[in-house]
């Protein structure tokens, strides 16, 4: 076994030497192709394979070398908990996206021109508009995948490495010198620090909280951009082959996702098919790739892009293994006991659109879909049928889970103990899903004090997930990204 490992290591080292030679050739070739192209080519690659391949027939050996395999990720996510759940319905076919030509910025029809960067006058690199826009599903990105008729421009959709002359924020305030910068406290740490306590750090103060190292201390915020706390530093450099993808800087999942036939891709579509053959929405390959872009556009510490390739593969496998455990092999985005037994109801909503009075007001009939959950104790839940024999709301009981009612923004989403929405009828024993902050997402986020932090960091607003926590169970990129 040791001899086989040694042989594999020698082969990987040899491939690494060859890869460096190919990297230079690839960069030269890309540069030549860009000079020849006056207009973008027609899409030639798709995000998901067009072939109707049976994932059970695919083997790890069919993948390009140095990619996440079923065995590595599944081993990390192994669990003894019951997973006897009926097969989920097939994932709906998604719109195809050309990873190699999905370039930005989003400046063409039908998208309007975005606002100019506030730092344009102070930085020559910021004289162009913000590069990202928010698509109809609320996700920030660039290129045709994000630029569509329902797109909207918002300052929160930004790329800190491009839209700020100071780059992406990191912890520490030693270099906090620009007029638009302010030394502030980390709100997402175990022990949150007030901004006022960090003001003196930029002036050279050396005692608390300026002496707090790592991800628990103060950081330098460029106030020209939305506030997004830095991620904990790994101490590793940005991957060398990240620069190879500069020509495809606006491709979805830059540096991580791509085509099956691209040897540089860390996590190709086929690997996801092997890992999650029965995955159901919101856990799609496209959603994962969007989440990578969404996160990396606002952090100096890039997800799955720090350090050597082997280290990045380990990080990716650990994430996917943990996510597979929490989501029952990517088949559910909600916690079973809190909302495994759920029903969907479509409610009619009528809105007045205004008018001149005198009975001339117009009425708009709209429909709204709501999920209702039956909270269940472990002894009463059937994992095979996903049904609860006895609701925890029975006999006018209140549900106390995941809510600290004494917390208020910005410390936590407003919440209260809930009761069943109906004492009899189809919703008897059920509660409104959007009233409860139970575990949702790829790696479950739970409790009202965590939802508000995720909402601010991922969307720029406290209200997004506080008012609609179900977004973390339904919007693909947010379901992946919260992990």
C-alpha positions in Angstrom: 0.0 0.0 0.0 2.9 2.3 0.8 4.6 1.5 -2.5 1.4 2.4 -4.4 1.2 5.8 -2.5 4.8 6.5 -3.4 4.1 5.8 -7.0 1.1 8.0 -7.0 3.1 10.8 -5.4 5.8 10.5 -8.0 3.2 10.6 -10.8 1.6 13.7 -9.3 5.0 15.4 -9.1 5.7 14.6 -12.7 2.3 15.9 -13.7 3.0 19.1 -11.8 6.3 19.7 -13.7 4.5 19.2 -17.0 1.6 21.4 -15.8 3.9 24.4 -15.3 5.2 24.1 -18.9 1.6 23.8 -20.2 0.5 26.8 -18.1 2.8 29.1 -20.0 1.7 27.6 -23.4 -1.9 28.0 -22.4 -1.5 31.7 -21.4 0.2 32.4 -24.7 -2.5 30.6 -26.7 -5.3 32.4 -24.9 -3.6 35.8 -25.5 -3.4 35.0 -29.3 -7.0 33.9 -29.4 -8.2 37.1 -27.7 -6.3 39.3 -30.2 -7.9 37.5 -33.1 -11.4 37.6 -31.7 -13.3 40.8 -32.4 -16.6 39.5 -31.2 -17.4 36.7 -28.7 -17.9 33.3 -30.2 -21.1 31.4 -30.0 -21.4 29.2 -26.9 -19.5 26.0 -27.2 -19.6 24.5 -23.8 -22.4 23.9 -21.3 -22.5 24.0 -17.6 -24.1 20.6 -17.3 -23.5 17.7 -19.7 -26.0 17.3 -22.5 -25.5 13.6 -22.5 -28.0 11.6 -20.5 -25.4 9.7 -18.7 -26.3 7.3 -15.9 -24.2 8.4 -12.9 -24.1 4.8 -11.6 -22.1 3.8 -14.7 -19.5 6.6 -14.1 -16.3 5.7 -12.2 -13.7 7.8 -10.5 -11.3 6.8 -13.2 -13.4 8.5 -15.9 -12.6 11.9 -14.4 -9.6 14.2 -15.2 -6.7 13.7 -12.7 -6.7 15.8 -9.5 -10.4 16.2 -9.2 -12.7 15.5 -6.3 -13.9 11.9 -6.5 -16.9 10.1 -5.1 -14.7 8.1 -2.8 -12.9 11.0 -1.2 -15.9 13.2 -0.5 -18.3 10.4 0.4 -15.8 9.0 2.9 -15.7 12.3 4.8 -19.4 12.5 4.8 -20.1 9.0 6.0 -22.7 8.7 8.7 -24.6 6.1 10.6 -27.8 8.2 10.8 -30.9 7.0 8.9 -31.0 8.0 5.3 -33.8 5.7 4.2 -35.6 8.4 2.3 -37.6 7.8 -0.9 -35.8 8.8 -4.1 -36.3 12.5 -4.9 -37.8 13.5 -8.2 -35.4 14.2 -11.1 -33.8 17.6 -11.1 -35.4 19.8 -13.7 -33.3 20.5 -16.7 -31.4 23.7 -16.3 -30.6 26.4 -18.8 -27.2 25.8 -20.4 -24.4 28.3 -19.9 -21.1 28.5 -21.7 -18.5 28.6 -19.1 -15.7 29.6 -21.4 -17.6 32.6 -23.0 -19.8 33.8 -20.2 -17.9 37.1 -20.0 -18.8 40.4 -18.3 -19.3 43.1 -17.6 -23.0 43.1 -17.7 -23.3 46.2 -19.9 -25.3 45.0 -23.0 -29.0 44.8 -23.7 -31.3 44.1 -22.0 -29.3 45.1 -18.9 -29.1 48.9 -18.1 -25.7 50.4 -17.5 -24.7 50.0 -13.8 -23.7 53.0 -11.6 -20.1 54.2 -11.6 -17.8 53.1 -8.8 -17.7 55.7 -6.0 -13.9 55.4 -6.1 -13.6 56.3 -9.8 -12.0 59.7 -9.2 -9.4 58.3 -6.7 -8.4 55.2 -8.6 -7.7 54.7 -12.3 -8.7 51.0 -12.0 -12.2 52.1 -10.8 -13.2 54.2 -13.8 -15.4 51.5 -15.1 -18.9 50.6 -13.8 -19.3 47.9 -11.2 -18.8 44.6 -13.0 -21.5 42.6 -11.3 -25.3 42.6 -11.4 -28.0 40.8 -9.5 -30.0 38.3 -11.6 -33.7 37.4 -11.3 -32.8 34.8 -8.5 -31.1 37.4 -6.4 -27.5 36.2 -7.1 -24.6 38.6 -8.0 -22.4 37.8 -11.0 -21.2 38.9 -14.4 -21.8 37.8 -17.9 -24.9 36.4 -19.7 -25.7 34.0 -16.9 -26.5 37.0 -14.6 -27.3 39.7 -17.1 -30.9 39.2 -18.2 -34.2 41.1 -18.6 -34.9 40.8 -14.9 -31.5 41.8 -13.7 -31.0 44.8 -11.4 -27.9 46.7 -10.5 -27.1 47.1 -6.8 -24.0 48.4 -5.1 -23.8 45.2 -3.0 -23.0 43.3 -6.2 -19.3 44.2 -6.3 -15.9 42.7 -6.7 -13.7 44.0 -3.9 -10.5 43.2 -5.8 -11.6 45.5 -8.7 -14.1 48.0 -7.3 -11.9 49.1 -4.4 -8.5 50.7 -4.9 -7.5 49.1 -1.6 -8.4 45.6 -2.6 -10.4 43.1 -0.6 -10.4 43.7 3.2 -8.3 41.6 5.6 -8.0 41.6 9.3 -5.8 44.2 10.9 -5.7 48.0 10.5 -2.0 48.8 10.0 -2.6 49.9 6.4 -5.9 51.6 7.1 -4.9 55.1 5.7 -7.2 56.0 2.8 -9.9 58.7 3.4 -12.6 56.1 2.6 -11.3 53.5 5.0 -12.2 53.0 8.6 -11.0 50.5 11.2 -14.0 48.6 12.5 -14.8 45.6 14.6 -15.7 42.1 13.5 -19.4 41.6 14.1 -19.3 37.9 13.2 -16.7 36.8 15.7 -17.3 34.7 18.8 -16.9 37.9 20.8 -18.1 40.8 18.6 -16.2 44.0 18.8 -17.8 47.4 18.6 -16.6 49.7 15.8 -15.7 52.5 18.3 -13.3 50.3 20.1 -11.3 49.8 16.9 -11.0 53.5 15.9 -7.6 54.0 17.6 -6.0 50.9 16.0 -5.3 52.7 12.7 -3.5 55.4 14.7 -1.1 52.8 16.2 -2.8 51.6 19.4 -1.3 48.3 20.4 -3.5 47.1 23.3 -7.0 45.6 23.1 -8.7 45.2 20.7 -5.9 46.1 18.4 -3.7 43.3 19.6 -6.4 40.6 18.9 -5.0 38.5 16.1 -6.6 36.5 13.3 -10.3 36.6 12.6 -11.5 37.9 16.0 -10.0 41.4 15.8 -10.5 44.7 13.9 -10.4 45.1 10.2 -10.1 47.9 7.6 -13.4 48.6 5.8 -13.5 50.6 2.6 -16.7 52.6 3.2 -17.2 53.2 -0.5 -18.3 49.5 -0.7 -20.9 47.6 1.2 -19.7 46.2 4.5 -18.7 42.5 4.4 -16.6 41.1 7.2 -13.4 39.3 6.0 -13.2 35.6 6.2 -10.7 33.9 8.6 -7.2 33.8 7.0 -5.6 30.6 6.1 -2.1 32.0 5.6 -1.9 30.4 2.2 -1.3 32.2 -1.1 -3.9 32.4 -3.9 -3.6 29.4 -6.2 -1.0 29.9 -9.0 -3.3 28.5 -11.7 -6.0 31.0 -10.8 -4.2 33.5 -13.1 -4.7 31.0 -16.0 -8.4 31.7 -15.9 -8.0 35.4 -16.1 -9.3 35.3 -19.7 -12.4 33.6 -18.4 -12.6 35.8 -15.3 -16.4 36.0 -15.5 -17.0 32.3 -16.2 -19.2 30.8 -13.5 -17.2 29.2 -10.6 -14.0 30.7 -11.8 -11.0 28.5 -10.9 -13.2 25.8 -9.5 -16.0 24.8 -12.0 -15.8 24.2 -15.7 -16.0 21.6 -18.4 -15.4 17.9 -17.9 -12.6 17.9 -20.6 -10.7 20.8 -18.9 -7.7 19.4 -16.9 -7.4 22.5 -14.8 -11.0 22.3 -13.4 -11.1 21.4 -9.8 -14.7 20.2 -9.7 -16.2 19.3 -13.1 -19.9 18.5 -13.7 -19.2 14.8 -13.9 -17.7 14.8 -10.4 -20.9 16.3 -9.0 -23.0 13.6 -10.9 -20.9 10.9 -9.2 -21.1 12.5 -5.8 -24.8 13.3 -5.8 -26.7 11.1 -8.4 -30.0 11.8 -6.6 -29.5 15.5 -5.8 -32.6 17.7 -6.0 -33.0 21.5 -6.1 -31.7 23.7 -4.7 -28.5 21.5 -4.8 -27.5 21.8 -8.5 -24.1 22.1 -10.0 -24.9 25.6 -11.4 -26.0 26.7 -7.9 -22.6 25.6 -6.4 -20.6 27.4 -9.1 -22.7 30.6 -8.5 -22.1 30.3 -4.8 -18.3 30.2 -5.4 -18.4 33.4 -7.4 -20.8 35.1 -5.0 -18.4 34.4 -2.1 -15.1 35.0 -3.8 -16.2 38.4 -5.2 -16.3 39.8 -1.7 -13.4 38.1 0.1 -9.7 38.1 -0.1 -9.6 34.5 1.1 -11.1 32.7 -1.9 -13.1 29.5 -1.4 -11.2 26.5 -2.7 -8.5 28.7 -4.3 -5.9 29.1 -1.6 -2.6 27.1 -1.6 -1.5 24.2 -3.7 -3.9 22.0 -5.7 -3.8 19.1 -3.3 -4.7 21.4 -0.4 -7.6 22.9 -2.3 -8.9 19.4 -3.2 -8.8 18.5 0.5 -10.8 21.6 1.4 -13.4 21.0 -1.3 -13.8 17.3 -0.3 -14.2 18.3 3.3 -16.9 20.8 2.4 -18.8 18.4 0.1 -18.6 15.6 2.6 -20.0 17.8 5.4 -22.7 19.2 3.1 -23.7 15.7 2.0 -24.1 14.6 5.6 -26.3 17.6 6.5 -28.5 17.3 3.4 -28.9 13.6 3.2 -26.8 13.3 0.1 -28.1 16.6 -1.3 -31.7 15.5 -1.2 -33.1 18.0 1.4 -32.3 21.6 2.2 -34.3 21.6 5.4 -33.8 19.9 8.7 -36.0 16.7 8.9 -37.4 16.9 12.4 -38.3 20.5 12.1 -39.7 20.5 8.6 -39.4 17.0 7.0 -43.2 16.6 7.1 -44.3 19.7 5.2 -47.0 20.7 2.8 -47.2 23.5 0.2 -50.1 25.9 -0.1 -50.7 28.5 -2.7 -52.4 31.6 -1.3 -54.2 34.2 -3.3 -53.2 37.8 -2.6 -55.1 40.8 -3.8 -53.4 44.2 -4.1 -54.7 47.6 -4.9 -52.8 49.3 -7.7 -54.2 52.7 -7.1 -56.5 54.8 -9.3 -58.5 57.9 -9.3 -61.0 56.8 -6.6 -64.7 56.5 -7.1 -64.4 52.8 -7.6 -61.8 53.1 -10.3 -59.0 51.4 -8.2 -57.4 48.5 -10.0 -57.0 45.1 -8.3 -54.1 42.8 -9.0 -54.7 39.1 -8.1 -51.4 37.5 -7.2 -50.4 34.0 -5.9 -48.0 33.3 -3.1 -46.6 29.9 -2.2 -46.0 29.0 1.4 -44.5 26.0 3.1 -46.0 24.7 6.4 -44.0 22.3 8.6 -45.0 19.8 11.3 -42.3 19.8 14.0 -41.7 16.3 15.3 -39.9 14.5 18.1 -37.5 11.8 17.0 -39.6 9.0 18.3 -42.6 10.1 16.2 -40.8 10.7 12.8 -40.7 8.1 10.0 -37.6 8.7 7.9 -38.9 6.4 5.2 -42.2 8.2 4.5 -41.1 11.6 5.8 -44.2 11.8 8.0 -44.7 12.8 11.6 -47.1 10.8 13.8 -47.6 13.4 16.4 -46.9 17.2 16.0 -45.0 19.0 18.7 -47.8 21.7 18.4 -50.5 19.3 19.4 -52.8 20.3 22.3 -52.1 24.0 21.7 -48.4 23.6 22.5 -45.9 26.3 21.4 -42.7 25.6 19.4 -39.6 27.0 21.1 -36.9 25.9 18.8 -34.2 28.1 17.2 -35.5 31.4 18.6 -34.1 33.7 21.3 -37.0 36.2 21.5 -35.1 38.6 23.7 -32.6 39.4 20.8 -33.3 42.1 18.3 -31.5 43.5 15.2 -28.6 43.7 14.7 -28.0 40.8 17.2 -30.7 38.6 15.9 -33.8 38.3 13.7 -37.1 39.2 15.4 -38.8 36.0 16.4 -41.3 34.5 18.9 -42.6 31.1 19.9 -45.2 29.8 17.5 -48.3 27.8 17.5 -50.2 25.8 14.9 -51.8 27.9 12.2 -55.0 25.9 12.3 -56.5 23.9 15.2 -58.4 21.8 12.6 -58.2 21.3 8.9 -55.3 20.6 6.5 -52.8 22.8 8.4 -53.6 21.3 11.8 -50.4 20.8 13.8 -48.3 22.8 11.3 -46.4 26.1 11.5 -45.4 28.5 8.8 -41.9 27.7 7.6 -40.9 31.3 7.3 -41.6 31.9 11.0 -38.9 29.4 12.2 -35.1 29.6 11.9 -34.4 25.8 11.8 -31.5 24.3 9.9 -31.3 25.1 6.2 -28.7 25.1 3.5 -25.8 22.9 2.5 -24.3 23.0 6.0 -27.3 23.8 8.1 -27.6 27.4 9.4 -29.9 27.6 12.5 -31.1 30.1 15.1 -32.2 33.7 14.6 -28.9 35.2 15.8 -27.1 33.3 13.0 -29.6 34.1 10.3 -29.2 37.8 10.7 -25.4 37.6 10.3 -25.7 35.5 7.2 -28.3 37.8 5.7 -26.1 40.9 6.1 -22.9 39.1 4.9 -24.6 37.4 1.9 -27.2 39.9 0.8 -26.2 43.3 2.3 -29.5 43.5 4.3 -30.7 42.2 7.6 -34.2 41.7 6.3 -33.5 39.3 3.5 -33.2 36.1 5.5 -34.9 37.5 8.6 -38.2 38.0 6.7 -37.8 35.0 4.4 -35.6 32.3 5.9 -37.0 29.9 3.3 -34.8 31.6 0.7 -31.9 29.5 2.1 -33.8 26.4 1.3 -35.0 27.4 -2.2 -32.4 29.8 -3.9 -29.6 27.6 -5.2 -26.7 29.9 -4.7 -27.7 30.9 -1.2 -28.5 27.3 -0.2 -24.9 26.3 -1.2 -23.3 29.6 -0.1 -24.5 29.6 3.5 -22.3 26.6 4.1 
